[in-house]
Amino acid sequence: MTEQNAITLKALAKINIGLDVTGIREDGYHMVNMIMQTVHMYDVVTVEKDTDGGISMTTDSGFLPTDDSNLCIKAAKLMKEAYPQVLGVKIHLKKNIPVAAGMAGGSSDAAAVLYGINRIYELGLSIEELQKIGVKIGADVPYCLMRGTALAAGIGEKLTRLPAMMRCPVLIAKPAVSVSTKEVYQALDAIENPKHPDIDAMIEDIENGDLHALASHMGNILEEVTIPMHPEIADIKRVMMENGAVISMMSGSGPTVFGFFDDNDAMMEAKEAVEKSGLAKVVRYTSIYNV
């Protein structure tokens, strides 16, 4: 077999199609019950051997750090510490997933680095073994290695693969606001009886392949606190629904909003309407990605 010195990978984005918070642990971490789904939007990550022993990173993004604060660098350093045969790594990131959008862009990039180093240095690690390293980087990294449709429980680290979600067009819109996940969860803690989505019903709808039934059960408990902080999220949802979305919902703690559609024509009409509204800084169309 020819020795491989570099590999180029697609680091796919994710959305939360259902998100519930079920409690708080003694250490302050929130217990979640959520359904994660990969979409066909991705960064391009190239991982290359550096026999000089260095770990370095370049990117086409003008504002992303390339030092130790970047999850890609953290991933490479963990692999080098754990496996002596990993001499050094050069990473190049071509950024496409919106930054700070709650779509796990950084986590997916880190997952690609773990996977890439495993391949080019022929370490022979399984996805499960890579996930154990990934969880040290961030809670979303193990899922980004797994991809597809999955139930995440605990603090997000307990993953169960679900049947593949039905394919459909997806519209993504990110307003020009920043959301503090910490503030969102603190605000949720202050609410007495937030509305909990029916995650079990959603799983049944996915098993049955029924998009409209799934839409009727979908929910994100964090909308109740993020939307009052950033009303434009509700405005984007409304524009999508008025222009043919089967369902429109905030992903994660926000601010990104996504919509599911029956067909591409409806999705493109909604895309035009969201762009005209001026409510979103980033508007992209994509589709459900299944492994």
PASEBA-1860 file (N, C-alpha, C; in nm, 3 decimals):
! residues 291
1> MTEQNAIT> 0.085/-0.120/0.000/0.000/0.000/0.000/0.089/0.125/0.000 ~ 0.056/0.222/-0.086/0.134/0.345/-0.094/0.116/0.428/0.032 ~ 0.226/0.479/0.081/0.221/0.563/0.201/0.150/0.694/0.169 ~ 0.062/0.736/0.260/-0.016/0.857/0.239/0.039/0.969/0.327 ~ 0.080/1.078/0.264/0.138/1.190/0.339/0.037/1.298/0.373 ~ -0.075/1.303/0.301/-0.177/1.406/0.325/-0.314/1.352/0.290 ~ -0.414/1.410/0.352/-0.553/1.371/0.324/-0.641/1.495/0.334 ~ -0.739/1.507/0.244/-0.833/1.619/0.246/-0.972/1.564/0.278
9> LKALAKIN> -1.036/1.625/0.377/-1.163/1.574/0.430/-1.271/1.682/0.435 ~ -1.395/1.638/0.427/-1.510/1.728/0.446/-1.552/1.724/0.593 ~ -1.550/1.839/0.658/-1.595/1.850/0.798/-1.738/1.904/0.796 ~ -1.833/1.814/0.818/-1.975/1.848/0.799/-2.037/1.919/0.919 ~ -2.131/2.009/0.891/-2.203/2.083/0.994/-2.317/1.999/1.049 ~ -2.367/2.039/1.168/-2.482/1.971/1.226/-2.587/2.074/1.269 ~ -2.711/2.025/1.280/-2.818/2.103/1.342/-2.881/2.014/1.450 ~ -2.947/2.079/1.546/-3.026/2.005/1.645/-3.171/2.009/1.600
17> IGLDVTGI> -3.229/1.895/1.568/-3.369/1.896/1.524/-3.464/1.879/1.642 ~ -3.410/1.847/1.757/-3.488/1.842/1.881/-3.394/1.864/1.997 ~ -3.429/1.951/2.091/-3.340/1.978/2.203/-3.422/1.997/2.331 ~ -3.397/1.910/2.427/-3.462/1.921/2.558/-3.354/1.924/2.665 ~ -3.382/1.996/2.772/-3.294/2.000/2.890/-3.370/1.934/3.003 ~ -3.310/1.831/3.061/-3.384/1.748/3.158/-3.340/1.769/3.302 ~ -3.233/1.846/3.324/-3.189/1.870/3.461/-3.049/1.928/3.466 ~ -3.000/1.950/3.587/-2.866/2.003/3.608/-2.790/1.911/3.702
25> REDGYHMV> -2.668/1.877/3.665/-2.584/1.794/3.751/-2.526/1.879/3.865 ~ -2.471/1.812/3.964/-2.411/1.882/4.077/-2.295/1.971/4.036 ~ -2.227/1.933/3.927/-2.113/2.014/3.881/-2.154/2.132/3.794 ~ -2.287/2.150/3.778/-2.338/2.266/3.704/-2.366/2.240/3.558 ~ -2.323/2.123/3.505/-2.352/2.089/3.365/-2.499/2.052/3.349 ~ -2.558/2.097/3.238/-2.698/2.065/3.210/-2.711/1.929/3.142 ~ -2.810/1.852/3.184/-2.841/1.724/3.122/-2.932/1.751/3.002 ~ -2.900/1.691/2.888/-2.977/1.717/2.767/-3.032/1.587/2.708
33> NMIMQTVH> -3.131/1.603/2.625/-3.185/1.493/2.545/-3.213/1.555/2.409 ~ -3.129/1.526/2.311/-3.143/1.597/2.184/-3.112/1.508/2.065 ~ -3.171/1.545/1.953/-3.146/1.471/1.829/-3.059/1.558/1.739 ~ -2.944/1.502/1.703/-2.847/1.572/1.618/-2.858/1.518/1.475 ~ -2.837/1.608/1.379/-2.845/1.568/1.239/-2.739/1.641/1.157 ~ -2.664/1.563/1.077/-2.565/1.622/0.987/-2.634/1.680/0.865 ~ -2.585/1.796/0.820/-2.633/1.853/0.694/-2.516/1.864/0.597 ~ -2.549/1.874/0.467/-2.445/1.870/0.363/-2.385/2.010/0.341
41> MYDVVTVE> -2.333/2.065/0.450/-2.258/2.191/0.446/-2.127/2.162/0.517 ~ -2.015/2.202/0.459/-1.891/2.153/0.518/-1.773/2.249/0.497 ~ -1.681/2.242/0.595/-1.548/2.300/0.580/-1.460/2.195/0.513 ~ -1.352/2.237/0.451/-1.256/2.144/0.390/-1.127/2.149/0.472 ~ -1.089/2.034/0.527/-0.973/2.025/0.614/-0.868/1.934/0.548 ~ -0.749/1.989/0.528/-0.636/1.909/0.477/-0.538/1.886/0.590 ~ -0.504/1.759/0.611/-0.410/1.720/0.716/-0.289/1.656/0.648 ~ -0.171/1.710/0.679/-0.049/1.666/0.611/0.059/1.634/0.715
49> KDTDGGIS> 0.139/1.531/0.688/0.252/1.498/0.776/0.355/1.612/0.775 ~ 0.411/1.639/0.891/0.525/1.729/0.901/0.636/1.653/0.973 ~ 0.730/1.602/0.897/0.836/1.517/0.954/0.935/1.597/1.039 ~ 0.925/1.731/1.033/1.010/1.815/1.119/0.959/1.817/1.263 ~ 0.837/1.763/1.283/0.785/1.751/1.419/0.699/1.865/1.467 ~ 0.670/1.961/1.381/0.589/2.076/1.423/0.440/2.051/1.407 ~ 0.360/2.135/1.474/0.215/2.137/1.454/0.179/2.280/1.414 ~ 0.126/2.295/1.294/0.095/2.429/1.242/-0.037/2.428/1.167
57> MTTDSGFL> -0.091/2.547/1.148/-0.223/2.559/1.084/-0.231/2.686/1.003 ~ -0.294/2.675/0.885/-0.328/2.791/0.803/-0.476/2.784/0.770 ~ -0.535/2.898/0.736/-0.677/2.901/0.701/-0.705/3.015/0.604 ~ -0.809/2.998/0.523/-0.849/3.105/0.431/-0.936/3.209/0.502 ~ -0.967/3.184/0.629/-1.049/3.278/0.706/-0.959/3.384/0.768 ~ -0.999/3.509/0.754/-0.917/3.618/0.806/-0.926/3.641/0.955 ~ -1.021/3.576/1.021/-1.041/3.609/1.162/-1.035/3.488/1.256 ~ -1.014/3.369/1.203/-1.004/3.252/1.291/-0.862/3.240/1.346
65> PTDDSNLC> -0.847/3.211/1.475/-0.713/3.192/1.531/-0.651/3.062/1.480 ~ -0.521/3.059/1.471/-0.451/2.937/1.429/-0.350/2.895/1.537 ~ -0.373/2.942/1.659/-0.286/2.906/1.771/-0.351/2.797/1.856 ~ -0.305/2.781/1.978/-0.354/2.673/2.065/-0.502/2.685/2.099 ~ -0.562/2.801/2.076/-0.705/2.818/2.106/-0.793/2.753/2.000 ~ -0.735/2.719/1.885/-0.813/2.654/1.780/-0.826/2.504/1.810 ~ -0.947/2.451/1.797/-0.972/2.311/1.830/-0.893/2.215/1.741 ~ -0.861/2.259/1.620/-0.780/2.174/1.530/-0.640/2.152/1.589
73> IKAAKLMK> -0.581/2.258/1.640/-0.449/2.248/1.702/-0.456/2.161/1.827 ~ -0.561/2.180/1.907/-0.580/2.098/2.028/-0.588/1.950/1.990 ~ -0.662/1.920/1.883/-0.677/1.781/1.837/-0.542/1.723/1.797 ~ -0.466/1.799/1.720/-0.335/1.750/1.673/-0.240/1.726/1.791 ~ -0.241/1.817/1.888/-0.151/1.802/2.004/-0.189/1.680/2.089 ~ -0.318/1.656/2.104/-0.361/1.537/2.179/-0.314/1.409/2.111 ~ -0.324/1.405/1.979/-0.282/1.286/1.904/-0.131/1.267/1.913 ~ -0.057/1.376/1.906/0.089/1.366/1.912/0.134/1.319/2.051
81> EAYPQVLG> 0.066/1.370/2.155/0.100/1.329/2.292/0.070/1.181/2.315 ~ -0.042/1.134/2.257/-0.086/0.997/2.282/-0.013/0.894/2.197 ~ 0.034/0.933/2.079/0.092/0.837/1.985/0.227/0.887/1.935 ~ 0.337/0.829/1.983/0.472/0.874/1.948/0.501/0.871/1.798 ~ 0.430/0.784/1.725/0.457/0.775/1.581/0.406/0.899/1.505 ~ 0.322/0.981/1.571/0.277/1.106/1.510/0.388/1.210/1.528 ~ 0.464/1.235/1.421/0.580/1.326/1.428/0.535/1.472/1.433 ~ 0.459/1.512/1.334/0.411/1.649/1.326/0.300/1.658/1.224
89> VKIHLKKN> 0.228/1.771/1.224/0.110/1.785/1.139/0.099/1.929/1.088 ~ 0.069/1.940/0.959/0.031/2.069/0.901/-0.118/2.062/0.867 ~ -0.193/2.161/0.908/-0.338/2.163/0.886/-0.373/2.285/0.803 ~ -0.457/2.266/0.701/-0.513/2.381/0.629/-0.665/2.371/0.632 ~ -0.729/2.481/0.671/-0.874/2.484/0.684/-0.935/2.583/0.585 ~ -1.023/2.531/0.499/-1.102/2.618/0.411/-1.240/2.629/0.474 ~ -1.274/2.748/0.522/-1.394/2.768/0.605/-1.518/2.797/0.520 ~ -1.625/2.725/0.548/-1.752/2.747/0.479/-1.869/2.751/0.577
97> IPVAAGMA> -1.863/2.669/0.683/-1.968/2.669/0.786/-1.963/2.803/0.858 ~ -2.078/2.870/0.875/-2.076/2.998/0.949/-2.015/2.982/1.087 ~ -1.936/3.082/1.128/-1.867/3.078/1.257/-1.964/3.121/1.368 ~ -1.950/3.059/1.485/-2.034/3.091/1.603/-2.182/3.082/1.569 ~ -2.217/2.977/1.496/-2.355/2.960/1.450/-2.428/2.847/1.522 ~ -2.358/2.777/1.612/-2.420/2.662/1.677/-2.434/2.543/1.585 ~ -2.347/2.536/1.480/-2.353/2.426/1.384/-2.232/2.333/1.397 ~ -2.159/2.347/1.508/-2.045/2.259/1.541/-1.933/2.266/1.438
105> GGSSDAAA> -1.915/2.381/1.374/-1.809/2.393/1.275/-1.671/2.363/1.332 ~ -1.637/2.425/1.445/-1.507/2.403/1.506/-1.488/2.260/1.552 ~ -1.594/2.201/1.608/-1.588/2.062/1.654/-1.571/1.966/1.537 ~ -1.638/1.995/1.427/-1.628/1.910/1.309/-1.489/1.919/1.247 ~ -1.432/2.039/1.247/-1.295/2.055/1.197/-1.198/1.972/1.282 ~ -1.214/1.979/1.416/-1.128/1.902/1.506/-1.145/1.752/1.483 ~ -1.269/1.709/1.461/-1.296/1.567/1.433/-1.224/1.524/1.305 ~ -1.224/1.612/1.204/-1.155/1.580/1.078/-1.005/1.567/1.100
113> VLYGINRI> -0.948/1.650/1.187/-0.804/1.642/1.217/-0.773/1.508/1.285 ~ -0.854/1.469/1.383/-0.833/1.339/1.449/-0.839/1.226/1.348 ~ -0.941/1.228/1.264/-0.959/1.123/1.164/-0.843/1.123/1.064 ~ -0.803/1.243/1.022/-0.696/1.255/0.923/-0.563/1.205/0.974 ~ -0.528/1.242/1.098/-0.401/1.196/1.158/-0.402/1.043/1.171 ~ -0.516/0.989/1.212/-0.531/0.843/1.223/-0.501/0.775/1.089 ~ -0.547/0.837/0.980/-0.528/0.779/0.847/-0.384/0.794/0.798 ~ -0.330/0.917/0.801/-0.198/0.938/0.737/-0.085/0.872/0.817
121> YELGLSIE> -0.105/0.858/0.948/-0.003/0.790/1.029/-0.036/0.642/1.054 ~ -0.144/0.596/0.989/-0.182/0.453/0.994/-0.185/0.400/1.137 ~ -0.258/0.473/1.224/-0.267/0.434/1.365/-0.365/0.320/1.389 ~ -0.460/0.304/1.297/-0.555/0.193/1.307/-0.659/0.208/1.416 ~ -0.685/0.334/1.458/-0.783/0.356/1.564/-0.926/0.349/1.510 ~ -1.016/0.295/1.591/-1.159/0.291/1.553/-1.222/0.428/1.579 ~ -1.341/0.448/1.524/-1.415/0.572/1.551/-1.439/0.587/1.701 ~ -1.470/0.476/1.769/-1.495/0.481/1.914/-1.370/0.527/1.989
129> ELQKIGVK> -1.254/0.480/1.947/-1.129/0.522/2.011/-1.101/0.670/1.986 ~ -1.130/0.715/1.864/-1.114/0.857/1.832/-1.212/0.943/1.913 ~ -1.332/0.890/1.935/-1.431/0.964/2.013/-1.385/0.988/2.157 ~ -1.314/0.892/2.213/-1.264/0.907/2.351/-1.161/1.020/2.360 ~ -1.087/1.040/2.252/-0.995/1.154/2.246/-1.074/1.282/2.220 ~ -1.171/1.272/2.130/-1.250/1.389/2.090/-1.326/1.455/2.203 ~ -1.376/1.377/2.297/-1.455/1.432/2.407/-1.370/1.524/2.495 ~ -1.238/1.506/2.492/-1.148/1.593/2.568/-1.138/1.732/2.504
137> IGADVPYC> -1.174/1.740/2.377/-1.168/1.867/2.302/-1.299/1.944/2.316 ~ -1.411/1.873/2.307/-1.542/1.937/2.317/-1.653/1.835/2.309 ~ -1.768/1.868/2.366/-1.880/1.773/2.376/-1.935/1.731/2.240 ~ -1.922/1.817/2.136/-1.976/1.785/2.004/-1.881/1.702/1.918 ~ -1.754/1.693/1.957/-1.655/1.625/1.871/-1.688/1.477/1.849 ~ -1.725/1.402/1.955/-1.759/1.261/1.931/-1.873/1.244/1.829 ~ -1.976/1.331/1.837/-2.085/1.322/1.739/-2.033/1.354/1.598 ~ -1.946/1.454/1.586/-1.895/1.492/1.454/-1.813/1.381/1.389
145> LMRGTALA> -1.757/1.292/1.471/-1.690/1.173/1.418/-1.791/1.068/1.374 ~ -1.905/1.064/1.442/-2.009/0.964/1.416/-2.096/1.003/1.296 ~ -2.142/1.128/1.296/-2.229/1.185/1.191/-2.365/1.114/1.181 ~ -2.448/1.168/1.092/-2.579/1.108/1.068/-2.684/1.155/1.167 ~ -2.778/1.068/1.198/-2.887/1.098/1.290/-2.857/1.029/1.423 ~ -2.855/1.105/1.531/-2.816/1.046/1.659/-2.889/1.112/1.775 ~ -2.914/1.033/1.879/-2.968/1.083/2.005/-2.849/1.111/2.097 ~ -2.844/1.231/2.153/-2.737/1.267/2.246/-2.799/1.290/2.384
153> AGIGEKLT> -2.748/1.219/2.483/-2.799/1.232/2.620/-2.683/1.263/2.714 ~ -2.711/1.262/2.845/-2.610/1.303/2.943/-2.584/1.451/2.927 ~ -2.456/1.490/2.914/-2.424/1.630/2.883/-2.397/1.645/2.733 ~ -2.443/1.544/2.658/-2.426/1.543/2.513/-2.328/1.440/2.465 ~ -2.266/1.368/2.563/-2.159/1.274/2.527/-2.209/1.131/2.506 ~ -2.332/1.101/2.552/-2.386/0.966/2.536/-2.463/0.959/2.404 ~ -2.404/0.894/2.306/-2.460/0.894/2.170/-2.522/0.760/2.134 ~ -2.640/0.766/2.074/-2.706/0.647/2.022/-2.745/0.674/1.878
161> RLPAMMRC> -2.697/0.589/1.786/-2.734/0.609/1.645/-2.882/0.580/1.626 ~ -2.948/0.666/1.550/-3.090/0.650/1.517/-3.104/0.613/1.369 ~ -3.221/0.565/1.329/-3.244/0.543/1.186/-3.221/0.675/1.111 ~ -3.176/0.666/0.987/-3.146/0.787/0.910/-3.271/0.871/0.890 ~ -3.258/1.001/0.914/-3.369/1.092/0.891/-3.401/1.099/0.742 ~ -3.530/1.122/0.712/-3.571/1.138/0.573/-3.499/1.257/0.509 ~ -3.461/1.241/0.383/-3.391/1.350/0.313/-3.490/1.460/0.276 ~ -3.444/1.584/0.289/-3.527/1.697/0.246/-3.438/1.820/0.230
169> PVLIAKPA> -3.483/1.919/0.152/-3.407/2.044/0.141/-3.408/2.119/0.275 ~ -3.296/2.185/0.304/-3.281/2.258/0.431/-3.231/2.399/0.400 ~ -3.295/2.497/0.463/-3.250/2.637/0.451/-3.190/2.679/0.584 ~ -3.073/2.741/0.579/-3.001/2.786/0.698/-2.993/2.938/0.694 ~ -3.025/3.004/0.806/-3.015/3.150/0.813/-2.958/3.190/0.949 ~ -2.852/3.268/0.945/-2.787/3.313/1.070/-2.793/3.465/1.078 ~ -2.862/3.518/1.179/-2.864/3.663/1.195/-2.731/3.716/1.247 ~ -2.711/3.847/1.236/-2.584/3.908/1.276/-2.581/3.939/1.425
177> VSVSTKEV> -2.607/3.836/1.506/-2.602/3.853/1.652/-2.518/3.739/1.710 ~ -2.462/3.765/1.828/-2.388/3.661/1.900/-2.470/3.617/2.020 ~ -2.471/3.487/2.043/-2.546/3.431/2.155/-2.449/3.369/2.255 ~ -2.466/3.403/2.382/-2.387/3.342/2.487/-2.461/3.217/2.537 ~ -2.405/3.099/2.509/-2.468/2.974/2.552/-2.486/2.973/2.704 ~ -2.386/3.023/2.775/-2.392/3.028/2.922/-2.512/3.111/2.969 ~ -2.532/3.229/2.908/-2.644/3.315/2.945/-2.778/3.250/2.914 ~ -2.784/3.178/2.800/-2.908/3.111/2.761/-2.947/3.005/2.864
185> YQALDAIE> -2.852/2.924/2.905/-2.881/2.819/3.004/-2.914/2.879/3.141 ~ -2.849/2.988/3.177/-2.882/3.056/3.304/-3.025/3.108/3.301 ~ -3.065/3.164/3.187/-3.201/3.215/3.173/-3.304/3.102/3.177 ~ -3.267/2.987/3.119/-3.357/2.871/3.121/-3.379/2.823/3.265 ~ -3.273/2.826/3.345/-3.282/2.781/3.484/-3.383/2.864/3.564 ~ -3.404/2.988/3.520/-3.494/3.079/3.593/-3.641/3.059/3.556 ~ -3.669/2.977/3.454/-3.807/2.952/3.412/-3.863/2.832/3.487 ~ -3.985/2.845/3.538/-4.042/2.738/3.620/-4.089/2.618/3.538
193> NPKHPDID> -4.168/2.642/3.434/-4.224/2.530/3.357/-4.204/2.550/3.206 ~ -4.080/2.537/3.158/-4.059/2.550/3.014/-4.125/2.434/2.939 ~ -4.155/2.458/2.811/-4.222/2.356/2.730/-4.118/2.256/2.677 ~ -4.138/2.130/2.712/-4.043/2.025/2.671/-4.088/1.960/2.540 ~ -3.998/1.949/2.442/-4.034/1.879/2.318/-4.045/1.728/2.343 ~ -4.122/1.660/2.257/-4.142/1.516/2.270/-4.039/1.442/2.185 ~ -3.922/1.418/2.243/-3.812/1.355/2.169/-3.848/1.213/2.126 ~ -3.918/1.139/2.213/-3.955/1.000/2.180/-4.047/0.996/2.059
201> AMIEDIEN> -4.142/1.089/2.051/-4.233/1.095/1.936/-4.155/1.128/1.809 ~ -4.055/1.215/1.822/-3.972/1.250/1.706/-3.898/1.129/1.652 ~ -3.845/1.047/1.742/-3.773/0.926/1.700/-3.867/0.833/1.623 ~ -3.989/0.820/1.672/-4.089/0.737/1.604/-4.121/0.791/1.465 ~ -4.132/0.924/1.454/-4.161/0.987/1.324/-4.046/0.964/1.225 ~ -3.922/0.969/1.276/-3.805/0.943/1.190/-3.807/0.798/1.142 ~ -3.839/0.706/1.234/-3.848/0.564/1.197/-3.954/0.542/1.089 ~ -4.064/0.621/1.096/-4.174/0.608/0.999/-4.150/0.687/0.871
209> GDLHALAS> -4.045/0.768/0.870/-4.014/0.847/0.750/-4.117/0.955/0.720 ~ -4.180/1.011/0.824/-4.289/1.107/0.806/-4.242/1.247/0.846 ~ -4.205/1.329/0.747/-4.151/1.463/0.773/-4.254/1.553/0.841 ~ -4.379/1.547/0.797/-4.481/1.636/0.853/-4.515/1.600/0.997 ~ -4.518/1.471/1.027/-4.540/1.429/1.166/-4.422/1.471/1.252 ~ -4.300/1.456/1.199/-4.180/1.499/1.270/-4.188/1.648/1.301 ~ -4.229/1.726/1.201/-4.240/1.872/1.219/-4.336/1.907/1.332 ~ -4.444/1.828/1.346/-4.545/1.858/1.449/-4.493/1.832/1.590
217> HMGNILEE> -4.387/1.752/1.602/-4.332/1.719/1.734/-4.200/1.789/1.765 ~ -4.138/1.851/1.663/-4.008/1.914/1.684/-4.015/2.032/1.780 ~ -3.908/2.051/1.853/-3.904/2.164/1.944/-3.765/2.183/2.002 ~ -3.738/2.305/2.044/-3.611/2.340/2.107/-3.643/2.421/2.232 ~ -3.620/2.363/2.347/-3.656/2.426/2.474/-3.585/2.561/2.494 ~ -3.470/2.578/2.428/-3.392/2.701/2.446/-3.451/2.820/2.370 ~ -3.540/2.796/2.274/-3.605/2.907/2.203/-3.677/2.999/2.301 ~ -3.730/2.942/2.407/-3.810/3.017/2.504/-3.729/3.129/2.571
225> VTIPMHPE> -3.597/3.109/2.577/-3.514/3.213/2.639/-3.429/3.290/2.539 ~ -3.386/3.224/2.430/-3.301/3.294/2.333/-3.381/3.394/2.250 ~ -3.503/3.359/2.212/-3.583/3.448/2.126/-3.615/3.582/2.194 ~ -3.652/3.585/2.323/-3.672/3.717/2.386/-3.546/3.804/2.385 ~ -3.428/3.740/2.390/-3.302/3.815/2.383/-3.275/3.865/2.241 ~ -3.316/3.785/2.142/-3.288/3.815/2.000/-3.413/3.790/1.916 ~ -3.507/3.886/1.915/-3.637/3.866/1.845/-3.624/3.836/1.696 ~ -3.511/3.873/1.634/-3.494/3.847/1.491/-3.498/3.698/1.459
233> IADIKRVM> -3.467/3.614/1.559/-3.475/3.469/1.540/-3.619/3.429/1.508 ~ -3.714/3.484/1.586/-3.857/3.457/1.561/-3.900/3.513/1.426 ~ -3.845/3.629/1.388/-3.881/3.690/1.260/-3.835/3.603/1.143 ~ -3.714/3.547/1.154/-3.665/3.458/1.047/-3.751/3.333/1.039 ~ -3.785/3.276/1.154/-3.874/3.158/1.155/-4.006/3.189/1.084 ~ -4.061/3.306/1.115/-4.190/3.345/1.055/-4.179/3.357/0.904 ~ -4.072/3.421/0.854/-4.055/3.437/0.709/-4.043/3.301/0.641 ~ -3.969/3.209/0.703/-3.957/3.075/0.645/-4.092/3.005/0.640
241> MENGAVIS> -4.168/3.012/0.750/-4.298/2.944/0.756/-4.398/3.005/0.658 ~ -4.392/3.136/0.643/-4.483/3.204/0.548/-4.448/3.173/0.403 ~ -4.327/3.121/0.383/-4.282/3.093/0.246/-4.255/2.946/0.222 ~ -4.336/2.861/0.285/-4.339/2.719/0.247/-4.265/2.621/0.333 ~ -4.202/2.665/0.443/-4.132/2.570/0.529/-4.232/2.476/0.597 ~ -4.197/2.349/0.604/-4.277/2.251/0.679/-4.260/2.279/0.829 ~ -4.138/2.317/0.866/-4.106/2.355/1.004/-3.984/2.447/0.999 ~ -3.980/2.544/1.089/-3.862/2.627/1.105/-3.830/2.635/1.254
249> MMSGSGPT> -3.702/2.622/1.288/-3.664/2.614/1.429/-3.522/2.665/1.449 ~ -3.495/2.712/1.568/-3.360/2.752/1.605/-3.277/2.627/1.635 ~ -3.150/2.628/1.595/-3.061/2.516/1.625/-2.977/2.546/1.748 ~ -2.969/2.450/1.839/-2.888/2.467/1.960/-2.932/2.586/2.042 ~ -2.834/2.662/2.093/-2.867/2.781/2.171/-2.880/2.904/2.083 ~ -2.869/2.883/1.950/-2.887/2.991/1.854/-2.752/3.051/1.814 ~ -2.756/3.151/1.725/-2.875/3.216/1.670/-2.924/3.157/1.538 ~ -2.858/3.051/1.487/-2.895/2.999/1.356/-3.035/2.939/1.356
257> VFGFFDDN> -3.108/2.968/1.247/-3.242/2.913/1.225/-3.236/2.825/1.101 ~ -3.307/2.712/1.106/-3.314/2.627/0.986/-3.460/2.600/0.953 ~ -3.485/2.566/0.828/-3.619/2.527/0.784/-3.610/2.401/0.700 ~ -3.709/2.312/0.717/-3.722/2.193/0.633/-3.831/2.218/0.530 ~ -3.810/2.167/0.409/-3.905/2.191/0.299/-3.937/2.061/0.227 ~ -4.056/2.060/0.164/-4.097/1.943/0.087/-4.021/1.931/-0.044 ~ -3.984/2.045/-0.103/-3.915/2.040/-0.231/-3.823/2.162/-0.247 ~ -3.735/2.153/-0.347/-3.636/2.258/-0.371/-3.697/2.390/-0.412
265> DAMMEAKE> -3.808/2.386/-0.489/-3.871/2.511/-0.535/-3.918/2.594/-0.416 ~ -3.984/2.528/-0.321/-4.033/2.598/-0.201/-3.915/2.655/-0.122 ~ -3.809/2.575/-0.110/-3.693/2.619/-0.034/-3.627/2.741/-0.099 ~ -3.617/2.743/-0.233/-3.555/2.856/-0.302/-3.640/2.983/-0.289 ~ -3.772/2.966/-0.289/-3.861/3.082/-0.267/-3.839/3.141/-0.129 ~ -3.828/3.053/-0.030/-3.806/3.098/0.107/-3.669/3.164/0.121 ~ -3.569/3.108/0.054/-3.434/3.166/0.057/-3.438/3.311/0.007 ~ -3.507/3.332/-0.103/-3.519/3.467/-0.160/-3.590/3.561/-0.062
273> AVEKSGLA> -3.695/3.509/0.004/-3.772/3.592/0.098/-3.687/3.629/0.221 ~ -3.610/3.534/0.271/-3.524/3.563/0.387/-3.416/3.663/0.348 ~ -3.358/3.647/0.230/-3.256/3.742/0.184/-3.314/3.883/0.171 ~ -3.433/3.893/0.114/-3.498/4.024/0.096/-3.532/4.089/0.230 ~ -3.561/4.008/0.330/-3.600/4.061/0.461/-3.486/4.134/0.531 ~ -3.362/4.098/0.496/-3.247/4.160/0.560/-3.224/4.116/0.704 ~ -3.294/4.011/0.747/-3.287/3.966/0.885/-3.163/3.881/0.915 ~ -3.108/3.821/0.809/-2.997/3.727/0.829/-2.871/3.775/0.759
281> KVVRYTSI> -2.758/3.753/0.825/-2.628/3.786/0.768/-2.582/3.678/0.671 ~ -2.615/3.552/0.705/-2.578/3.437/0.622/-2.705/3.360/0.587 ~ -2.727/3.333/0.460/-2.840/3.251/0.415/-2.784/3.147/0.317 ~ -2.802/3.020/0.352/-2.749/2.911/0.268/-2.854/2.802/0.254 ~ -2.849/2.732/0.142/-2.936/2.615/0.130/-2.851/2.490/0.125 ~ -2.905/2.383/0.178/-2.833/2.258/0.186/-2.934/2.144/0.191 ~ -2.892/2.029/0.240/-2.984/1.914/0.250/-2.939/1.824/0.365 ~ -3.027/1.733/0.402/-2.994/1.635/0.507/-2.884/1.542/0.455
289> YNV> -2.787/1.515/0.539/-2.678/1.424/0.501/-2.684/1.302/0.593 ~ -2.692/1.186/0.533/-2.692/1.062/0.611/-2.570/0.978/0.576 ~ -2.519/0.906/0.676/-2.400/0.824/0.656/-2.439/0.690/0.595
END
